Amino acid sequence: MSDESVEAERLRATERERLHALVTVDIETAEPLHADDFQLITPGGGALSKEKYLGGIASGEIRYLVFEAESPIAVRLSERMAALRYQSRLDIVYGGDHAGLRRYLHTGVYERDIAGDWRIVWSQATRAAEEIV
């Protein structure tokens, strides 16, 4: 397995770990996986900083019931940056509104820090055309 393949698998594992931490409200694990200047663009077009996003999860304002990659996680990799793209199954309660189980397309951009660890800097979710019945 090439170094690039090993690094791509490491990124996939990091993304899965991040999603699991968000669902289980494991902020201690989620926090260092998000860059300080992290920004999420929601399916509705809103923007959330790391502080608002993880704070919302910690407070229960944002509650993931299901958040998992449903398709293989595609990775485009360079020395310090990586882009990930995949389809997910997501069931979320946001601000008291339950969205229900739906499919989303996710794009995430990771940067590698000086220590060699990957941190997500940007994440964007778009609702997929097909619903889960």
A tleap script that builds the chain and sets N, CA, C and O, in Angstrom:
source leaprc.protein.ff14SB
mol = sequence {
  NMET SER ASP GLU SER VAL GLU ALA GLU ARG
  LEU ARG ALA THR GLU ARG GLU ARG LEU HIE
  ALA LEU VAL THR VAL ASP ILE GLU THR ALA
  GLU PRO LEU HIE ALA ASP ASP PHE GLN LEU
  ILE THR PRO GLY GLY GLY ALA LEU SER LYS
  GLU LYS TYR LEU GLY GLY ILE ALA SER GLY
  GLU ILE ARG TYR LEU VAL PHE GLU ALA GLU
  SER PRO ILE ALA VAL ARG LEU SER GLU ARG
  MET ALA ALA LEU ARG TYR GLN SER ARG LEU
  ASP ILE VAL TYR GLY GLY ASP HIE ALA GLY
  LEU ARG ARG TYR LEU HIE THR GLY VAL TYR
  GLU ARG ASP ILE ALA GLY ASP TRP ARG ILE
  VAL TRP SER GLN ALA THR ARG ALA ALA GLU
  GLU ILE CVAL
}
set mol.1.N position { 0.845 -1.173 0.000 }
set mol.1.CA position { 0.000 0.000 0.000 }
set mol.1.C position { 0.893 1.240 0.000 }
set mol.1.O position { 1.840 1.319 0.783 }
set mol.2.N position { 0.600 2.207 -0.873 }
set mol.2.CA position { 1.422 3.407 -0.985 }
set mol.2.C position { 1.188 4.328 0.208 }
set mol.2.O position { 0.195 4.203 0.925 }
set mol.3.N position { 2.124 5.256 0.403 }
set mol.3.CA position { 1.981 6.242 1.480 }
set mol.3.C position { 0.694 7.044 1.311 }
set mol.3.O position { 0.018 7.353 2.293 }
set mol.4.N position { 0.355 7.382 0.067 }
set mol.4.CA position { -0.865 8.146 -0.190 }
set mol.4.C position { -2.108 7.341 0.181 }
set mol.4.O position { -3.060 7.893 0.733 }
set mol.5.N position { -2.106 6.049 -0.114 }
set mol.5.CA position { -3.238 5.192 0.258 }
set mol.5.C position { -3.379 5.082 1.766 }
set mol.5.O position { -4.491 5.096 2.295 }
set mol.6.N position { -2.253 4.973 2.457 }
set mol.6.CA position { -2.273 4.901 3.916 }
set mol.6.C position { -2.834 6.196 4.489 }
set mol.6.O position { -3.643 6.168 5.416 }
set mol.7.N position { -2.410 7.326 3.944 }
set mol.7.CA position { -2.884 8.624 4.434 }
set mol.7.C position { -4.365 8.822 4.120 }
set mol.7.O position { -5.092 9.392 4.933 }
set mol.8.N position { -4.821 8.365 2.966 }
set mol.8.CA position { -6.245 8.450 2.618 }
set mol.8.C position { -7.078 7.620 3.592 }
set mol.8.O position { -8.147 8.058 4.017 }
set mol.9.N position { -6.603 6.433 3.949 }
set mol.9.CA position { -7.321 5.602 4.935 }
set mol.9.C position { -7.332 6.264 6.300 }
set mol.9.O position { -8.327 6.193 7.022 }
set mol.10.N position { -6.237 6.901 6.652 }
set mol.10.CA position { -6.176 7.634 7.923 }
set mol.10.C position { -7.219 8.756 7.955 }
set mol.10.O position { -7.868 8.977 8.977 }
set mol.11.N position { -7.372 9.453 6.843 }
set mol.11.CA position { -8.376 10.519 6.756 }
set mol.11.C position { -9.797 9.955 6.854 }
set mol.11.O position { -10.648 10.521 7.542 }
set mol.12.N position { -10.044 8.858 6.175 }
set mol.12.CA position { -11.374 8.224 6.266 }
set mol.12.C position { -11.692 7.831 7.715 }
set mol.12.O position { -12.801 8.052 8.203 }
set mol.13.N position { -10.713 7.256 8.380 }
set mol.13.CA position { -10.901 6.857 9.778 }
set mol.13.C position { -11.128 8.084 10.666 }
set mol.13.O position { -11.944 8.045 11.587 }
set mol.14.N position { -10.414 9.157 10.391 }
set mol.14.CA position { -10.591 10.395 11.156 }
set mol.14.C position { -11.991 10.951 10.957 }
set mol.14.O position { -12.621 11.398 11.915 }
set mol.15.N position { -12.480 10.929 9.739 }
set mol.15.CA position { -13.836 11.441 9.476 }
set mol.15.C position { -14.875 10.572 10.170 }
set mol.15.O position { -15.823 11.094 10.755 }
set mol.16.N position { -14.713 9.268 10.113 }
set mol.16.CA position { -15.665 8.386 10.810 }
set mol.16.C position { -15.621 8.620 12.326 }
set mol.16.O position { -16.659 8.621 12.988 }
set mol.17.N position { -14.431 8.815 12.862 }
set mol.17.CA position { -14.282 9.109 14.289 }
set mol.17.C position { -14.985 10.426 14.633 }
set mol.17.O position { -15.646 10.527 15.667 }
set mol.18.N position { -14.843 11.427 13.769 }
set mol.18.CA position { -15.484 12.726 13.984 }
set mol.18.C position { -17.004 12.587 13.997 }
set mol.18.O position { -17.671 13.132 14.877 }
set mol.19.N position { -17.551 11.861 13.027 }
set mol.19.CA position { -19.003 11.678 12.962 }
set mol.19.C position { -19.512 10.957 14.203 }
set mol.19.O position { -20.537 11.336 14.769 }
set mol.20.N position { -18.798 9.922 14.624 }
set mol.20.CA position { -19.195 9.176 15.828 }
set mol.20.C position { -19.170 10.085 17.060 }
set mol.20.O position { -20.075 10.026 17.893 }
set mol.21.N position { -18.151 10.915 17.175 }
set mol.21.CA position { -18.041 11.829 18.311 }
set mol.21.C position { -19.194 12.828 18.316 }
set mol.21.O position { -19.688 13.188 19.385 }
set mol.22.N position { -19.628 13.279 17.147 }
set mol.22.CA position { -20.746 14.220 17.082 }
set mol.22.C position { -22.048 13.561 17.518 }
set mol.22.O position { -22.840 14.172 18.235 }
set mol.23.N position { -22.277 12.325 17.095 }
set mol.23.CA position { -23.508 11.604 17.462 }
set mol.23.C position { -23.528 11.295 18.957 }
set mol.23.O position { -24.574 11.404 19.597 }
set mol.24.N position { -22.396 10.915 19.509 }
set mol.24.CA position { -22.339 10.521 20.917 }
set mol.24.C position { -22.060 11.699 21.857 }
set mol.24.O position { -21.891 11.523 23.064 }
set mol.25.N position { -22.016 12.891 21.282 }
set mol.25.CA position { -21.746 14.125 22.039 }
set mol.25.C position { -20.440 13.985 22.833 }
set mol.25.O position { -20.365 14.335 24.011 }
set mol.26.N position { -19.435 13.471 22.160 }
set mol.26.CA position { -18.100 13.319 22.738 }
set mol.26.C position { -17.270 14.530 22.310 }
set mol.26.O position { -16.448 14.440 21.398 }
set mol.27.N position { -17.491 15.644 22.966 }
set mol.27.CA position { -16.833 16.903 22.600 }
set mol.27.C position { -15.327 16.807 22.821 }
set mol.27.O position { -14.556 17.427 22.089 }
set mol.28.N position { -14.903 16.044 23.812 }
set mol.28.CA position { -13.473 15.874 24.086 }
set mol.28.C position { -12.750 15.272 22.871 }
set mol.28.O position { -11.610 15.633 22.582 }
set mol.29.N position { -13.416 14.358 22.168 }
set mol.29.CA position { -12.841 13.770 20.954 }
set mol.29.C position { -13.047 14.694 19.762 }
set mol.29.O position { -12.141 14.858 18.945 }
set mol.30.N position { -14.225 15.300 19.651 }
set mol.30.CA position { -14.553 16.129 18.484 }
set mol.30.C position { -13.732 17.408 18.419 }
set mol.30.O position { -13.326 17.829 17.336 }
set mol.31.N position { -13.488 18.020 19.552 }
set mol.31.CA position { -12.840 19.339 19.574 }
set mol.31.C position { -11.507 19.375 18.831 }
set mol.31.O position { -11.333 20.235 17.967 }
set mol.32.N position { -10.556 18.483 19.124 }
set mol.32.CA position { -9.271 18.572 18.420 }
set mol.32.C position { -9.328 18.129 16.952 }
set mol.32.O position { -8.369 18.355 16.214 }
set mol.33.N position { -10.410 17.515 16.519 }
set mol.33.CA position { -10.551 17.125 15.114 }
set mol.33.C position { -11.012 18.293 14.246 }
set mol.33.O position { -10.973 18.207 13.019 }
set mol.34.N position { -11.450 19.386 14.878 }
set mol.34.CA position { -11.918 20.586 14.176 }
set mol.34.C position { -10.888 21.700 14.359 }
set mol.34.O position { -10.476 21.988 15.482 }
set mol.35.N position { -10.477 22.320 13.261 }
set mol.35.CA position { -9.554 23.447 13.324 }
set mol.35.C position { -10.212 24.595 14.085 }
set mol.35.O position { -11.439 24.692 14.130 }
set mol.36.N position { -9.399 25.459 14.678 }
set mol.36.CA position { -9.948 26.592 15.415 }
set mol.36.C position { -10.828 27.475 14.541 }
set mol.36.O position { -11.805 28.052 15.019 }
set mol.37.N position { -10.481 27.582 13.250 }
set mol.37.CA position { -11.272 28.421 12.334 }
set mol.37.C position { -12.248 27.591 11.489 }
set mol.37.O position { -12.644 28.013 10.403 }
set mol.38.N position { -12.635 26.414 11.990 }
set mol.38.CA position { -13.605 25.546 11.320 }
set mol.38.C position { -14.886 26.318 11.009 }
set mol.38.O position { -15.319 27.183 11.770 }
set mol.39.N position { -15.476 25.974 9.861 }
set mol.39.CA position { -16.776 26.532 9.499 }
set mol.39.C position { -17.600 25.456 8.808 }
set mol.39.O position { -17.130 24.775 7.896 }
set mol.40.N position { -18.839 25.319 9.264 }
set mol.40.CA position { -19.813 24.423 8.649 }
set mol.40.C position { -20.807 25.263 7.860 }
set mol.40.O position { -21.335 26.252 8.368 }
set mol.41.N position { -21.058 24.871 6.626 }
set mol.41.CA position { -22.144 25.444 5.841 }
set mol.41.C position { -23.258 24.405 5.847 }
set mol.41.O position { -23.092 23.296 5.339 }
set mol.42.N position { -24.391 24.777 6.428 }
set mol.42.CA position { -25.512 23.856 6.587 }
set mol.42.C position { -26.290 23.702 5.286 }
set mol.42.O position { -26.133 24.515 4.375 }
set mol.43.N position { -27.131 22.663 5.186 }
set mol.43.CA position { -27.962 22.501 3.983 }
set mol.43.C position { -28.862 23.708 3.704 }
set mol.43.O position { -29.233 23.959 2.557 }
set mol.44.N position { -29.211 24.452 4.759 }
set mol.44.CA position { -30.038 25.648 4.583 }
set mol.44.C position { -29.251 26.890 4.222 }
set mol.44.O position { -29.831 27.962 4.047 }
set mol.45.N position { -27.926 26.762 4.106 }
set mol.45.CA position { -27.093 27.892 3.711 }
set mol.45.C position { -26.545 28.698 4.871 }
set mol.45.O position { -25.890 29.717 4.652 }
set mol.46.N position { -26.793 28.273 6.094 }
set mol.46.CA position { -26.248 28.968 7.256 }
set mol.46.C position { -24.800 28.589 7.486 }
set mol.46.O position { -24.338 27.546 7.023 }
set mol.47.N position { -24.087 29.440 8.203 }
set mol.47.CA position { -22.688 29.190 8.523 }
set mol.47.C position { -22.539 29.109 10.034 }
set mol.47.O position { -23.046 29.963 10.761 }
set mol.48.N position { -21.839 28.075 10.505 }
set mol.48.CA position { -21.574 27.902 11.929 }
set mol.48.C position { -20.073 27.795 12.159 }
set mol.48.O position { -19.384 27.031 11.484 }
set mol.49.N position { -19.577 28.566 13.115 }
set mol.49.CA position { -18.176 28.471 13.526 }
set mol.49.C position { -17.994 27.216 14.376 }
set mol.49.O position { -18.970 26.575 14.768 }
set mol.50.N position { -16.759 26.877 14.653 }
set mol.50.CA position { -16.463 25.743 15.534 }
set mol.50.C position { -17.141 25.940 16.880 }
set mol.50.O position { -17.766 25.019 17.406 }
set mol.51.N position { -17.020 27.139 17.438 }
set mol.51.CA position { -17.598 27.422 18.753 }
set mol.51.C position { -19.111 27.230 18.752 }
set mol.51.O position { -19.655 26.607 19.664 }
set mol.52.N position { -19.797 27.758 17.739 }
set mol.52.CA position { -21.260 27.626 17.681 }
set mol.52.C position { -21.671 26.182 17.389 }
set mol.52.O position { -22.645 25.689 17.958 }
set mol.53.N position { -20.941 25.511 16.513 }
set mol.53.CA position { -21.278 24.148 16.130 }
set mol.53.C position { -21.093 23.179 17.301 }
set mol.53.O position { -22.035 22.497 17.703 }
set mol.54.N position { -19.881 23.124 17.840 }
set mol.54.CA position { -19.637 22.192 18.943 }
set mol.54.C position { -20.380 22.619 20.206 }
set mol.54.O position { -20.815 21.769 20.983 }
set mol.55.N position { -20.529 23.921 20.419 }
set mol.55.CA position { -21.329 24.406 21.540 }
set mol.55.C position { -22.782 23.989 21.415 }
set mol.55.O position { -23.421 23.629 22.404 }
set mol.56.N position { -23.306 24.039 20.184 }
set mol.56.CA position { -24.687 23.606 19.938 }
set mol.56.C position { -24.874 22.122 20.180 }
set mol.56.O position { -25.914 21.692 20.680 }
set mol.57.N position { -23.866 21.340 19.825 }
set mol.57.CA position { -23.936 19.895 20.072 }
set mol.57.C position { -23.854 19.629 21.578 }
set mol.57.O position { -24.617 18.822 22.110 }
set mol.58.N position { -22.935 20.302 22.255 }
set mol.58.CA position { -22.779 20.107 23.697 }
set mol.58.C position { -24.045 20.493 24.466 }
set mol.58.O position { -24.393 19.848 25.455 }
set mol.59.N position { -24.730 21.543 24.014 }
set mol.59.CA position { -25.924 22.020 24.719 }
set mol.59.C position { -27.188 21.248 24.352 }
set mol.59.O position { -28.200 21.350 25.045 }
set mol.60.N position { -27.137 20.475 23.265 }
set mol.60.CA position { -28.319 19.756 22.797 }
set mol.60.C position { -29.135 20.536 21.785 }
set mol.60.O position { -30.139 20.027 21.287 }
set mol.61.N position { -28.733 21.755 21.466 }
set mol.61.CA position { -29.411 22.544 20.428 }
set mol.61.C position { -29.310 21.833 19.074 }
set mol.61.O position { -30.236 21.870 18.264 }
set mol.62.N position { -28.173 21.192 18.853 }
set mol.62.CA position { -27.947 20.361 17.671 }
set mol.62.C position { -27.773 18.939 18.191 }
set mol.62.O position { -26.869 18.664 18.981 }
set mol.63.N position { -28.639 18.042 17.746 }
set mol.63.CA position { -28.551 16.655 18.231 }
set mol.63.C position { -28.624 15.707 17.043 }
set mol.63.O position { -29.648 15.612 16.366 }
set mol.64.N position { -27.525 15.013 16.804 }
set mol.64.CA position { -27.491 14.004 15.750 }
set mol.64.C position { -28.009 12.691 16.311 }
set mol.64.O position { -27.474 12.178 17.294 }
set mol.65.N position { -29.042 12.147 15.694 }
set mol.65.CA position { -29.531 10.826 16.057 }
set mol.65.C position { -28.813 9.767 15.235 }
set mol.65.O position { -28.524 8.676 15.726 }
set mol.66.N position { -28.526 10.099 13.978 }
set mol.66.CA position { -27.758 9.255 13.055 }
set mol.66.C position { -26.901 10.194 12.224 }
set mol.66.O position { -27.392 11.211 11.735 }
set mol.67.N position { -25.630 9.866 12.059 }
set mol.67.CA position { -24.750 10.600 11.153 }
set mol.67.C position { -23.650 9.635 10.770 }
set mol.67.O position { -22.698 9.440 11.526 }
set mol.68.N position { -23.775 9.024 9.588 }
set mol.68.CA position { -22.796 8.033 9.166 }
set mol.68.C position { -22.622 8.061 7.654 }
set mol.68.O position { -23.560 8.329 6.904 }
set mol.69.N position { -21.409 7.780 7.235 }
set mol.69.CA position { -21.131 7.687 5.802 }
set mol.69.C position { -21.865 6.477 5.247 }
set mol.69.O position { -21.761 5.369 5.774 }
set mol.70.N position { -22.601 6.707 4.184 }
set mol.70.CA position { -23.356 5.626 3.550 }
set mol.70.C position { -22.646 5.124 2.295 }
set mol.70.O position { -22.836 3.982 1.877 }
set mol.71.N position { -21.840 5.977 1.711 }
set mol.71.CA position { -21.074 5.599 0.523 }
set mol.71.C position { -19.596 5.558 0.910 }
set mol.71.O position { -19.220 6.025 1.985 }
set mol.72.N position { -18.771 5.004 0.042 }
set mol.72.CA position { -17.334 5.108 0.306 }
set mol.72.C position { -16.935 6.585 0.388 }
set mol.72.O position { -17.502 7.430 -0.305 }
set mol.73.N position { -15.956 6.883 1.241 }
set mol.73.CA position { -15.464 8.252 1.388 }
set mol.73.C position { -14.350 8.459 0.369 }
set mol.73.O position { -13.277 7.864 0.472 }
set mol.74.N position { -14.624 9.314 -0.618 }
set mol.74.CA position { -13.619 9.641 -1.633 }
set mol.74.C position { -12.655 10.667 -1.043 }
set mol.74.O position { -13.071 11.587 -0.338 }
set mol.75.N position { -11.369 10.503 -1.335 }
set mol.75.CA position { -10.341 11.397 -0.792 }
set mol.75.C position { -9.475 11.909 -1.927 }
set mol.75.O position { -8.986 11.134 -2.749 }
set mol.76.N position { -9.289 13.237 -1.966 }
set mol.76.CA position { -8.302 13.889 -2.842 }
set mol.76.C position { -7.269 14.486 -1.906 }
set mol.76.O position { -7.608 15.259 -1.009 }
set mol.77.N position { -6.010 14.130 -2.111 }
set mol.77.CA position { -4.984 14.395 -1.116 }
set mol.77.C position { -3.795 15.126 -1.716 }
set mol.77.O position { -3.325 14.787 -2.802 }
set mol.78.N position { -3.313 16.134 -0.996 }
set mol.78.CA position { -2.023 16.743 -1.301 }
set mol.78.C position { -1.216 16.744 -0.006 }
set mol.78.O position { -1.655 16.180 0.997 }
set mol.79.N position { -0.067 17.358 -0.017 }
set mol.79.CA position { 0.818 17.266 1.141 }
set mol.79.C position { 0.184 17.807 2.428 }
set mol.79.O position { 0.295 17.174 3.478 }
set mol.80.N position { -0.467 18.947 2.363 }
set mol.80.CA position { -1.020 19.569 3.581 }
set mol.80.C position { -2.530 19.688 3.587 }
set mol.80.O position { -3.104 20.070 4.606 }
set mol.81.N position { -3.201 19.371 2.473 }
set mol.81.CA position { -4.650 19.531 2.387 }
set mol.81.C position { -5.267 18.259 1.822 }
set mol.81.O position { -4.634 17.510 1.077 }
set mol.82.N position { -6.516 18.040 2.198 }
set mol.82.CA position { -7.260 16.901 1.660 }
set mol.82.C position { -8.728 17.292 1.567 }
set mol.82.O position { -9.249 18.014 2.418 }
set mol.83.N position { -9.379 16.809 0.533 }
set mol.83.CA position { -10.820 16.990 0.374 }
set mol.83.C position { -11.469 15.620 0.447 }
set mol.83.O position { -10.999 14.661 -0.167 }
set mol.84.N position { -12.554 15.538 1.204 }
set mol.84.CA position { -13.312 14.296 1.348 }
set mol.84.C position { -14.719 14.541 0.834 }
set mol.84.O position { -15.284 15.619 1.016 }
set mol.85.N position { -15.276 13.522 0.188 }
set mol.85.CA position { -16.652 13.634 -0.307 }
set mol.85.C position { -17.328 12.282 -0.144 }
set mol.85.O position { -16.754 11.235 -0.446 }
set mol.86.N position { -18.580 12.334 0.348 }
set mol.86.CA position { -19.332 11.099 0.536 }
set mol.86.C position { -20.810 11.415 0.717 }
set mol.86.O position { -21.202 12.561 0.933 }
set mol.87.N position { -21.609 10.372 0.622 }
set mol.87.CA position { -23.037 10.492 0.913 }
set mol.87.C position { -23.268 9.926 2.311 }
set mol.87.O position { -22.681 8.912 2.690 }
set mol.88.N position { -24.135 10.599 3.071 }
set mol.88.CA position { -24.405 10.146 4.430 }
set mol.88.C position { -25.886 9.905 4.652 }
set mol.88.O position { -26.748 10.353 3.897 }
set mol.89.N position { -26.133 9.177 5.724 }
set mol.89.CA position { -27.469 9.071 6.320 }
set mol.89.C position { -27.407 9.949 7.545 }
set mol.89.O position { -26.507 9.811 8.373 }
set mol.90.N position { -28.362 10.852 7.661 }
set mol.90.CA position { -28.323 11.799 8.757 }
set mol.90.C position { -29.727 12.028 9.288 }
set mol.90.O position { -30.662 12.265 8.524 }
set mol.91.N position { -29.862 11.957 10.585 }
set mol.91.CA position { -31.114 12.281 11.274 }
set mol.91.C position { -30.730 13.259 12.370 }
set mol.91.O position { -29.947 12.927 13.260 }
set mol.92.N position { -31.278 14.457 12.306 }
set mol.92.CA position { -30.843 15.528 13.193 }
set mol.92.C position { -32.035 16.271 13.783 }
set mol.92.O position { -33.074 16.428 13.141 }
set mol.93.N position { -31.859 16.720 15.011 }
set mol.93.CA position { -32.789 17.650 15.645 }
set mol.93.C position { -31.995 18.943 15.808 }
set mol.93.O position { -30.963 18.964 16.478 }
set mol.94.N position { -32.477 20.011 15.200 }
set mol.94.CA position { -31.763 21.294 15.209 }
set mol.94.C position { -32.730 22.381 15.658 }
set mol.94.O position { -33.717 22.669 14.981 }
set mol.95.N position { -32.437 22.976 16.798 }
set mol.95.CA position { -33.308 24.021 17.319 }
set mol.95.C position { -34.708 23.525 17.622 }
set mol.95.O position { -35.676 24.278 17.515 }
set mol.96.N position { -34.819 22.255 18.002 }
set mol.96.CA position { -36.126 21.678 18.315 }
set mol.96.C position { -36.861 21.105 17.123 }
set mol.96.O position { -37.886 20.447 17.303 }
set mol.97.N position { -36.372 21.332 15.900 }
set mol.97.CA position { -36.999 20.794 14.694 }
set mol.97.C position { -36.328 19.491 14.291 }
set mol.97.O position { -35.112 19.441 14.107 }
set mol.98.N position { -37.128 18.434 14.153 }
set mol.98.CA position { -36.611 17.123 13.771 }
set mol.98.C position { -36.696 16.994 12.249 }
set mol.98.O position { -37.785 16.992 11.676 }
set mol.99.N position { -35.543 16.886 11.610 }
set mol.99.CA position { -35.490 16.815 10.146 }
set mol.99.C position { -35.903 15.446 9.618 }
set mol.99.O position { -36.370 15.348 8.483 }
set mol.100.N position { -35.743 14.393 10.404 }
set mol.100.CA position { -36.014 13.043 9.924 }
set mol.100.C position { -34.791 12.473 9.226 }
set mol.100.O position { -33.831 13.188 8.939 }
set mol.101.N position { -34.841 11.181 8.958 }
set mol.101.CA position { -33.717 10.483 8.329 }
set mol.101.C position { -33.665 10.841 6.851 }
set mol.101.O position { -34.613 10.594 6.106 }
set mol.102.N position { -32.545 11.427 6.438 }
set mol.102.CA position { -32.366 11.864 5.045 }
set mol.102.C position { -30.948 11.583 4.598 }
set mol.102.O position { -30.049 11.313 5.394 }
set mol.103.N position { -30.789 11.660 3.290 }
set mol.103.CA position { -29.454 11.517 2.699 }
set mol.103.C position { -28.900 12.911 2.413 }
set mol.103.O position { -29.620 13.820 2.001 }
set mol.104.N position { -27.609 13.043 2.644 }
set mol.104.CA position { -26.903 14.293 2.374 }
set mol.104.C position { -25.606 13.982 1.650 }
set mol.104.O position { -25.038 12.901 1.809 }
set mol.105.N position { -25.151 14.915 0.870 }
set mol.105.CA position { -23.837 14.855 0.245 }
set mol.105.C position { -22.933 15.772 1.056 }
set mol.105.O position { -23.273 16.930 1.297 }
set mol.106.N position { -21.797 15.261 1.472 }
set mol.106.CA position { -20.878 16.020 2.316 }
set mol.106.C position { -19.561 16.236 1.601 }
set mol.106.O position { -19.039 15.343 0.932 }
set mol.107.N position { -19.038 17.431 1.755 }
set mol.107.CA position { -17.688 17.756 1.325 }
set mol.107.C position { -16.977 18.342 2.527 }
set mol.107.O position { -17.484 19.261 3.170 }
set mol.108.N position { -15.817 17.818 2.826 }
set mol.108.CA position { -15.017 18.322 3.932 }
set mol.108.C position { -13.608 18.598 3.462 }
set mol.108.O position { -13.057 17.857 2.647 }
set mol.109.N position { -13.025 19.667 3.979 }
set mol.109.CA position { -11.642 20.011 3.663 }
set mol.109.C position { -10.841 19.925 4.953 }
set mol.109.O position { -11.177 20.558 5.955 }
set mol.110.N position { -9.785 19.138 4.911 }
set mol.110.CA position { -8.894 18.952 6.054 }
set mol.110.C position { -7.542 19.595 5.761 }
set mol.110.O position { -7.098 19.647 4.615 }
set mol.111.N position { -6.897 20.083 6.821 }
set mol.111.CA position { -5.516 20.553 6.749 }
set mol.111.C position { -4.682 19.717 7.716 }
set mol.111.O position { -5.155 19.297 8.772 }
set mol.112.N position { -3.433 19.490 7.328 }
set mol.112.CA position { -2.506 18.777 8.214 }
set mol.112.C position { -1.709 19.822 8.999 }
set mol.112.O position { -1.141 20.743 8.412 }
set mol.113.N position { -1.671 19.677 10.327 }
set mol.113.CA position { -0.930 20.639 11.142 }
set mol.113.C position { 0.544 20.253 11.207 }
set mol.113.O position { 0.961 19.257 10.615 }
set mol.114.N position { 1.309 21.029 11.914 }
set mol.114.CA position { 2.762 20.814 12.004 }
set mol.114.C position { 3.089 19.449 12.600 }
set mol.114.O position { 4.081 18.827 12.219 }
set mol.115.N position { 2.272 18.986 13.521 }
set mol.115.CA position { 2.504 17.675 14.155 }
set mol.115.C position { 2.113 16.514 13.240 }
set mol.115.O position { 2.386 15.357 13.559 }
set mol.116.N position { 1.467 16.820 12.092 }
set mol.116.CA position { 1.064 15.773 11.156 }
set mol.116.C position { -0.370 15.306 11.341 }
set mol.116.O position { -0.809 14.379 10.660 }
set mol.117.N position { -1.111 15.934 12.255 }
set mol.117.CA position { -2.508 15.563 12.494 }
set mol.117.C position { -3.432 16.307 11.535 }
set mol.117.O position { -3.187 17.456 11.170 }
set mol.118.N position { -4.487 15.628 11.142 }
set mol.118.CA position { -5.477 16.221 10.246 }
set mol.118.C position { -6.604 16.845 11.062 }
set mol.118.O position { -7.094 16.248 12.021 }
set mol.119.N position { -7.010 18.061 10.668 }
set mol.119.CA position { -8.127 18.766 11.294 }
set mol.119.C position { -9.034 19.295 10.191 }
set mol.119.O position { -8.570 19.844 9.192 }
set mol.120.N position { -10.330 19.120 10.393 }
set mol.120.CA position { -11.268 19.616 9.399 }
set mol.120.C position { -11.389 21.133 9.541 }
set mol.120.O position { -11.539 21.650 10.648 }
set mol.121.N position { -11.322 21.844 8.407 }
set mol.121.CA position { -11.439 23.305 8.418 }
set mol.121.C position { -12.770 23.770 7.828 }
set mol.121.O position { -13.344 24.757 8.288 }
set mol.122.N position { -13.254 23.068 6.820 }
set mol.122.CA position { -14.529 23.420 6.196 }
set mol.122.C position { -15.350 22.160 5.997 }
set mol.122.O position { -14.822 21.099 5.665 }
set mol.123.N position { -16.645 22.294 6.204 }
set mol.123.CA position { -17.563 21.194 5.947 }
set mol.123.C position { -18.835 21.778 5.353 }
set mol.123.O position { -19.331 22.808 5.809 }
set mol.124.N position { -19.352 21.117 4.340 }
set mol.124.CA position { -20.601 21.559 3.724 }
set mol.124.C position { -21.477 20.347 3.451 }
set mol.124.O position { -21.014 19.324 2.946 }
set mol.125.N position { -22.748 20.483 3.794 }
set mol.125.CA position { -23.718 19.417 3.575 }
set mol.125.C position { -24.802 19.926 2.631 }
set mol.125.O position { -25.292 21.046 2.773 }
set mol.126.N position { -25.164 19.090 1.671 }
set mol.126.CA position { -26.229 19.395 0.723 }
set mol.126.C position { -27.191 18.230 0.726 }
set mol.126.O position { -26.774 17.076 0.625 }
set mol.127.N position { -28.462 18.517 0.840 }
set mol.127.CA position { -29.453 17.447 0.844 }
set mol.127.C position { -29.457 16.742 -0.503 }
set mol.127.O position { -29.523 17.386 -1.551 }
set mol.128.N position { -29.388 15.422 -0.470 }
set mol.128.CA position { -29.419 14.618 -1.695 }
set mol.128.C position { -30.831 14.571 -2.228 }
set mol.128.O position { -31.787 14.709 -1.465 }
set mol.129.N position { -30.975 14.381 -3.511 }
set mol.129.CA position { -32.282 14.385 -4.161 }
set mol.129.C position { -33.169 13.223 -3.692 }
set mol.129.O position { -34.385 13.383 -3.586 }
set mol.130.N position { -32.576 12.065 -3.412 }
set mol.130.CA position { -33.351 10.878 -3.041 }
set mol.130.C position { -33.505 10.783 -1.530 }
set mol.130.O position { -32.517 10.890 -0.803 }
set mol.131.N position { -34.700 10.590 -1.057 }
set mol.131.CA position { -34.991 10.456 0.369 }
set mol.131.C position { -34.911 9.003 0.801 }
set mol.131.O position { -35.086 8.101 -0.018 }
set mol.132.N position { -34.653 8.771 2.066 }
set mol.132.CA position { -34.688 7.440 2.652 }
set mol.132.C position { -36.114 7.200 3.090 }
set mol.132.O position { -36.689 8.013 3.814 }
set mol.133.N position { -36.683 6.109 2.665 }
set mol.133.CA position { -38.062 5.808 3.015 }
set mol.133.C position { -38.102 4.909 4.229 }
set mol.133.O position { -39.183 4.538 4.687 }
savepdb mol mol.pdb
quit
